[in-house]
Amino acid sequence: MNNFEEITTAIQSLSDNQAKSVELQTAYYTDLAKQVTDSATELAEQTRNHLEEIAKATTFSGAFAANIKFEDSIKAKVSGFYQSNADATKTLVEEITKLYSAETAEAPAATKAPKAASKKAA
């Protein structure tokens, strides 16, 4: 009967961790989709503004300088988006790792302790 309770507890713990994992992943992907949509909108608006600025340029040098400025701005934004996503992904992986590591770390400790105690008692 004790083994049945241990198995039931382990299955319940696994089920709870799976549910928490799904919640974490859902939040991550929801936020990622929002960030991608927002960044695409922002980049499209900046591109439109940039093209209008180039169209208004009266010299090649002015258009070229505007293009360099735009390119640098886009590089910085894309780099920021990448770093933000990398940080969020790292956090997700850490949270899921903690979720399953805690369960894995507890299980062997619980099974080792009774064996060590029973050896000492014998």
N, C-alpha and C positions, 0 to 999 in steps of 0.2 A: 504494500500500500504506500509505503514511503517513496518508492521509486516512481509510482504513478503520480504522486504529488509533485515530485521534482520535475518530472517530464511535463506535467501540466503547467507548472510555474515557468519552466523554460520556454514552452510554446507561447504562453501568455506574454512573457517578456519579449520574445522575438516578434510577436504580433504588434505589441506596443511600439517597439523600435521601428518596425516597418512603417507603421502609421506616422510616427514622428519624422521618419526619413522622407516619406511622401510629402508631408507638410513642408519640410525644409526645401525640397526640390521644387514643389509647386510655387512657393514664394520666390525662389531664385529665378525660375523661368518666367514668372509673371513680371518680376522686376526687370529681367533682361529684355523681354519683349517691349516693355515700356521704354527702356533706355534706347533700344535700337530704333523704335519709332520716333522718339523725341530727337535723337541725334540725326536721323535721316532727314527729318523736317528742318532741323537747324542747319544742316549742311546744304540742303536744297535752297533754303532762303539765302544763305551766304553766297552760294554759287550764282543765284539770280542777281543779287546785289552786285556781285563782282562783275558779271557780264554787262550790267547796266553801266558800271563805272568804266569798264573798258570801252564801251560804245561811246561814252562821253569824252574819252581821252582825245586830246587834239594832236598829240605827238606819239610816236612809237615809244620813246623813252618813258613817257607818262604811263602808257599802257603796260609796258614791261615792268615798271616799278610797282604798279598796282597788282600785276600778276604775281610778282615775287612776294609781296605783302600777303596776298590771298593764299598763296601756296604755304607760306610759313604758318599762317593762322590755321589752315586746314591740318597741317602736320601736327601742330600742337593739340588741336581738338581730337584728332583721331588717336593720337598717343594717349591723351587723357581718357578717352573712351576705353581704349585697350587696357590701360592700367586699372581703371575702375572695374572692368569686367574680370580682369585677372585677380584682383583683390576679392571680389565677390565669389569667384570660383574657389579660391583658396579657402575662404571662410566656410563655404558650403562643404568642401571636402573635409576640413577640420571638424566641423559639427557632426557630420555623418560618421567620421572616424571615431570621435568621442562617443557617439551613440552606441556604436557596436563594440568599441574597445572596452567600455565600462562593463558591458554584458560579458564579454569574453574574459575579462580580468576577474570578475566575480565568480564565474563558474568553476575554474580550476581551484581557486582558493577554497571554495566550499567543499569540493571533493577531496582535496589534499588534507585538509585539517582533520576530518574524521579518520582517515587512514593513518595519519601520524599518531593520533590519539589512541587508536585501537592497537597499534604496534607497541606503544608504550605500556598499555594496559596488559598486554599479553606477556 
